[in-house]
Amino acid sequence: MNAFTKTYNTYRALVDQRLHSIVRKAEPASLYEPMKYILSSSGKRIRPILIMLSCKAAGGTAKEALHAATAIEIMHNFTLVHDDIMDHAESRRGKPTVHTKWDENVAILVGDELIAYAYRELLKTESKAISRIADVFTDGVVEVCEGQAYDKEFETVKDITIDDYLLMISKKTGKLFAVSAEIGALIGGATERETRALRSYGNFLGRAFQIQDDLLDITADEKEFGKKIGGDILEGKKTFLLLRAAERAAGKDKKLIENILRKKKISCATIPAVKEIYERYGILELARNAVDRDIRQANIQLEKLRAGTAAEMLYKFSHWVLNRNF
């Protein structure tokens, strides 16, 4: 086991332990049973680990960042619970979604309660910068909701551009990565230059992560991915791949892509047909190149940090995101 994997597993175990113990109440069961269900589910804990790694790179310790790390994971789960309702998703991480296992009303209330628990946990952080940390966290919540609003708006608008898409993912996905890196920097006592660098690192990493997610939707193993392969196509989601295909495709291929954009004549048989189009027009390679480019830009930001093992772990973290198959 290499040093990064050992560190990752250690930090993940700390976050998991905290998440599993954070809900102590049992009544009302209709609220706290699903809360325990969602917080005890497996996850990569990418955002909390980014907080802890950023804190260490800024001169702090992982333990100092644990409450904030747990808070960002709780907040992330809030977004998943509500997103799953809006997307009519039946499974998440290989398990039934909250609104499927219980119902939509329960899921809405659980999401609301998760916000409160996230702030309660965040405010346990001992830092002179706690006011700024809370502001950064709150801005993250606001922008994630804006990103989700754009994502839902895009479902009914045909002429969405790549720039529109990049704005949406910078808010819906990229913002929590940027927030995680910035909060870690603030807890660790980073300089302003280091804080800006880590925020930018998170932005680029988050964008790469989402484009990689779009790519994995059509190329990953379903069991490892934890979601149905081709789900974005069945939903007619305007992903990086679909928008690039709309730019490049011609003839019958273009008509098929336009049908998906309009959510017409989509079935399970559409998935392999679209994948073949992606392969033939080089769309998969375009996506891989975009991910690689953003990871390189993220790593450039790390050159502004003080040298050391902690900063090196962030380089390894980028590499891990680039090569993930989940």
N, C-alpha and C positions, 0 to 999 in steps of 0.2 A: 504493500500500500504506500503510495507516494505521499509527500507532505501535504499537498493540496487536498487530496481525498480524505486524509486523516483529519485535517482541520474542518473541512466541509461536514464530515460525519459528526464531529464533536459539536459544532455549532448547531447543526440540524437537531441533534439529540437534545440540546439545551432548550431550543425553541419548542420542540415537541413536548418535552416534559412540562414546560410552563403552560402551553396551550391545553394540555390534558387536565391540568389542575386548576385552571382559572375559573371555571364555572362550578361553584360550590352549592348553589341552590338546587332544589329538586322540584319545587312547586312555584308556579303552575307547570305541570309536566308538559303541557302542550307547547310551552315556550322553551323550557330548559332541556328537554330530551333532544329536540332537533338541534339546539345549539351545541350540545355535547357531541352529537352525531357529526356535525360539520367540522368542528374544531379537532375532532379525533381522527378525521380522515387523513389518509396519507397525502403528502405533498412534497415537492422539491424544496420548499421554503427558500426560494431564490431571493426574494426581496428582503426578508429578515437577515439572511446570510450576507447580503450586500451591505446592509447597515453595519453589521459586526465587522466585516472586512474593512469597510471604509473608516470606521472608528479606529481600528488598529493602525491603518495606514496614516491616520492623522496624529497618532501618538497616544491613543487611549487603549482601553482593553475591551475585549468582547463582553465581559460581564457588565461593564458600565452601560453597554448598549442593549442589553437583553430585554429590558422593558419596552424600549422603542421598537426593537426587532419583533417582539411579540405583537405589539400594537399594529404594526404595518401588515402583519400576516392576518390578524383579525379583520382589519379594514379590507384587505384583498378578498377575504372570504365573504364579507358583506357584498362586495361588487359581484362576486360569482353567484351568490344566492339570488340576487335581484336580476342579474343578466340571464340566468337560466330560466327565470319566469318569462322574461320578455322574448327569449329565443325559443321557448317551448322545448328546452333541452330535457331529455329523459334521464341522462346519466352524466356523471362528472367523476373523473378519476376512477372509472370502473364501477361506481356505485350509483344507485338511484338519487336523483337530485331531491332537494328538500321538498319542493312543491309537488313532486311525484310521489314521494314516500308519505307525505302528509297532505297538505293542500296549499293553494296559493296564498290564502290568508295567513296561514302559519308561517310560510316562507317570507312574506312581507314583514311580519312582526319580528321574526328572527333576524332579518337584515337590519331592521331598526335597532334592535337590542345590541347587535354586534358593533354598531357605530359607537354606542355608549361605552361598551366594554373596551373598545379600541382606545378611546380618549382616557378612560380610567387608567388603563395600563400605561399609556404614553406619559401621563402626568406623574407617574411614579419615578420617572427618570430623574436622577440627581445630576443637574447641570446648571451652571450659571446662565446658560443660553436657552433655558426651558421655554421662555416666552417666544423666542424666535423659532425654536423647534416646533412649538404648537402652531405658529403661523404657517410654517412650511408644510406641516402635516395637513392643516386645514385647506391650504391652497391645492394640495394634492387631491383631496376629496372633491373639491369644487371642479377641478379640471377633469378628473376621471368621469364625473357625471356629465360634464360637457361633451367629453369624447363619446360616451355612450349615447347621448342625444344625437350627435352627428351620425353615429353608426346607424341608429334607427331611422333618422331622416333619409339617409342615403338609400335605404331600402325602397323608397318610393320615388327616387329621382334617378333618371336614366343617365344623364350626362355628368357623371362624376369623373373628375380628373385624378391623375396620380397625385397632384399637389393637394387636392381635397383629401384624398386617402391618407397622405403623410401627416396632414394637420390632425386628422381624426386619431391616428394611432399615437401621435406625439402626446395627445391628451389621455386617451383611454388606456394605453399601455406604457408609453414612455415616461409619463409623468411620475408614476409610482416608483419607477427605477431611479429617476432623477431625485425624487424626494428621499428615497432610501439612502442613496449615496450622500446627499447633502446633510441629512439628519445625522448619519454616522460621522461625517466630518465635524459637525458642530459639537457633538458629544465628545469627540476625541480632542477637541481644542485646536482644530485646523486654523491656519491663517486664511485670510480672505482669498488669496490666490489659490490655495489648496481646495478651499470650499467650492470656488467656481469651477475648478478643474474636475472635481468629483461630481458636481452637478452635471456638467457637460458629459462626462464619462457615462453617467446614468442615462442621460438622454439618448446618446448614440446606442448604448447597449439595449435600451428598451425598444428602440425602433428595430434594431437587428433581431431582437427576440420575437417581435410580432410578425415581421416578414418571414422569419424562420417558421413561425407557427402556421402561417398561411401555406408555406411549402410542405410542412409535415402533414397538413390536412389531406394532401393527395399522395404523399410518398411514404408515410410512416406505417409501422405495424400497429394495427388497431389496439391490441392489448397493451402495448407499451405506451401508446399515445393517450389512452384513457378516454378517447372520444371516437365516435363513428367516423371512419375515413370517408372523405368526400362530403362531409356534412355541410361545408361551406357552399359547395356546388348545389346541393339539394335545397339549401335555403336561399340560393341566389345572392349570397353575400358578395359585396364588391371588394374583393381582396386584391392584393398586389398582382397576383397571377392573372385573375380574371380581367382586370383593367389593362394590363399589358397585352393580353391576348386580344382584347377588343381593338387595340391599336394596330396589331400586326396581322391578324387573321384576314382571310379573304374568302369570297365565294360562300360555299356551304358551311365552311368552318366559321366564318363571321356570323352567319345567320344563327348557327347554334349558340354562339357566345351571346349574341343579342337577345335570343330567347331566354337565356339564363338571367341576363341583366333585367329583363322584363318579367322574370319569374313565370315563364310560359313553357309548357311541354317538358317539364323537368321530371325525371324518374331515376331510379337506381341505374338504369342502363346508360344514363347520361354521363355518369362518373368516368367510366373507362374511355368514353369517346372524348371527353374534355381532356383527360390526362394525355391522350394520344396527340391532341392538338397542342397542348403545352410542350410536349416533347418535340414535336415536328417544327414548331416555330421558335424553339429555344427559350421558352418562357421560364422553364425550371432553372436553366443556367442564368438567366437574367436575375432571378430571385436569389440564387446562391451568390452571385456577384454582388448584389445589393447588401446582403447580409455581411459578406466578407469586407466590403468597403466600410460599413458602419462600425464593424468590430475594430478595424484598423484605426478609424477616427477616434473611437473610444480609447484605444490604447495610447494614442498620441497624447491624450489628456493626462495620462498617468506619468508622463515624463516630467510634469510640473510638480510632482510629489517628491517628498524626501525619499532618498533611496533606502531600501531595506527589504526584509523578508515580507513584511505586511503589504507593501506596494506590489511586490512580485506575486503575491497571492491574487491580487486583482487582475494581473495579466493572465494568470492561469484560469481565473474565473471567466474572463472573456473567451478564452480558448474553449472552455467547457461549454459555454452557451453556443459557440459557433459549431461545435461538433455533437451537440446533443441529438438524441434520436427518440426523444419522448415528446 
